[in-house]
C-alpha cells in the first residue's frame, strides 16, 4: 500500500513538473508571438505615421491674369507659342500683385518660391486646352511648394525659433495672409499616383515606379512560371534518375541561395552586353529577376507535385491515359495551388529586389512614366531608396508613402494568389 | 489548348522582339552622386519644357561614371558623365583607347563640404590643422615624429575645442566627398606642418599617405553613402559630428549646424567667393561624338548652362549648388555653344 502511495506521489510530482514545462513552453510561445506582433506594429506605425501625410498635398488659390502680351504677343494662338510661353512670369506676377509692398529683389525671389514650379505647367495646360482664357483673370488652385506644404502639415513648426526651421518668419507671414483668406487647403494628392518621379517633392509621383514594377513582374512571371513548372514536371515525373539529374537537382537548390547581386552581374554580361537589350528597361530587369525566381518556383512546384497521392496517377494510367495525359489532366491541376504559392513567394521576393537592378541601370532618375517593356523604368523599392537619399525634407513622407504603396502592391499580389488557390483547391 | 499555345508563343515572341535594341531617343547620363541632384533638376525642367524625353540619370559615383562613359561611342554608352572632381589622366587614356577621343569639360559650380553637428550641441570653431590632428591616421608628436593618432577628445587636439570624445560620421572611401574632404581639409591642415610639407618634394607618395589617411581606430566612422542617415545619427547623438555636402546642411538647417572652419562658416556667400576653405568644383563631361546623334543633347546643355538654371538666382541654387562667377559661366557657356556650331 505504502509502495503504491509513494509511486503515486512520485507520479504526481512528475506530472506537476510536466505541466509546469508545458505552461512555460506556452508562455514562451505567447512571448514570441507578442514580440513578433510588436515588431510588426512598430514597423507599420512608424511607416504610417511618417507617410500618411504624403497622400495629401497643400494647394493655394492664386489670382491669375492671363496676360496676352506675355503668353501670345503676336496673337497667333498656335500650339507652339502657347506651349512655350513664360507662364512662370504670370505666376510670379500674381504673387507680386498680392503683396504689393514686397519690393526687394531677394524678397521677391523668396515670395515666388511659395508656389510649386509646377504651377506654370498647370497654367500652360489650361491655356493649351482652352486658348480663350487668354486676356481673362481667373482664380486658380495651384500646388504649394514643398516648404509651404511642410509648414501646413506642421512638420516645420511655427512656434519654433526662426533659426531652427528652414522657413523664415517672413514667409510664414505671407502664407498666413493666404490662409486668412481661405486660399490654402490640403487635398488628396492625386498627383502622387499620376506623375512620375520628380526632384521637387511636391510634384514627385509613384506612377513611373508602379508601372515599372508591374511591367517587370509581367516579364518575370511570363518567363519563370512556365519554365519553372515545366522543369519541375520533367524532373519529377519524366527525368531518368541518374547522376546527371542528381547534379542538376543539387544545383537548383544551390541556385536558390545565390545572392541576388550575382544575378545582376550575370544580367549585365549576358542580356545587355551579348543580347543587346536596352539599359534600364523592364525587359532586362524582368529577365534578371526571372533567373532569380526560377529556383524558388522549381523547388516549390516539385514539392507540390510530390504531394499528390500516387494513386491518382496510377488510376489515370490504369484506365489508359498516357503519362503526359495523366500529368496534365490530373496531377498538375491538383498541384496548382501549391505551385501558385511557391510562385507568389518567388514573385514577392523579386518585387522587393534592388541589388540586381543596380547593375542593369534601373537604379536611376527616370521622370517619364514607362509605356512598355523597353522604355527606361525603375521599380518601387528603387524609388523608395532614391527618395530616402534625397536631401529635401518633404521626401521623408514621400518615402513612407511609397513604402505603403509597395506593401499595397504586395498584398494585392498575395490576395490574388490566395483567391486563385481557393478557387483551384480540390479535396479528395 | 491551341489558343493557350498561340498565346504563350505570342507572349514569348513579343518579349524576345522587345529585347532587341532600338535607336535611343533619350539622353543617358551617369556619374557623381553629388552632381546627381543638380543634373536631375535640369533634366526634369528640360523634359517638361521641351518635346524631348526626360534624360535618364544614374548615380554611379564619379569613378563609376567615367568607367561607363569611357567604354565607347555608340548608343549603348552614356552621353554625359557627372563628376565631383576633374577627369584623371588615366581616365582620359582609357577613353581614348575606346575611341572616345573628344570630350568637353563643363564646370557646373561649387560644392562645400561641411563638418556639422546637431543643434543641441555647441557650434564648433576649428581650423584645418586641428581637423588634421583630430582625424588623420598618423600625426606628428611634440618632437615632430609621426605617431599613431593619440588624440581621443577634441580638447586633446586643442584646449579651446570641446571636452568630448572625437566621433565623426562620414562617407566611405569610395565616395568622392571623402576624397575631397581628405584633399581639402586634411591635406590643407597637414601641409601647415613644415616637416610634412618638405616631404612633398622628397617623398611624394609618403606625403600623400600621411595627409590623406583617415584614422581607423573608431573615431572616424564610415556611415555609408546616405547623407540623410548621417543627419539622423547626428540628431540622436549631439556629441557626434558629420561630414557631408553643403546641400544637406542647407536643407536641414533646422536640426544641424555647420562648424566654422578657419573662421569661416559654411554659408552660401562664403563658399561662392571661395573664402570657405573646404569647397570643390563640380563638373560634367560631354561625349562630342554623340552630339547630333542623340536627340536633345544641345538643348539639354543649353538648359543647364542657362542663367535660369546655374545662374546666381537659378533653380539649381535652390538645390544647394554654389554658382560660378559670371565670367567663368560665360566661358563654359561659350564652350558648350561651340559644340553646336561645330555641327
Interface residues (C-beta under 8 A of the other chain):
Chain A: X84 X109 X113 X117 X121 X156 X160 X164 X165 X166 X198 X199 X200 X219 X222 X223 X226 X271 X272 X275 X276 X277 X278 X279 X280 X283 X284 X286 X287 X361 X363 X364 X365 X366 X367 X368 X372 X373 X374 X376 X388 X389 X390 X391 X392 X393
Chain B: X8 X11 X12 X15 X18 X19 X20 X21 X22 X24 X26 X28 X36 X37 X39 X40 X41 X43 X44 X45 X47 X48 X49 X53 X54 X56 X57 X58 X59 X76 X119 X225 X226 X227 X228 X247 X248 X250 X251 X252 X253 X254 X255 X313 X315 X318 X319 X320
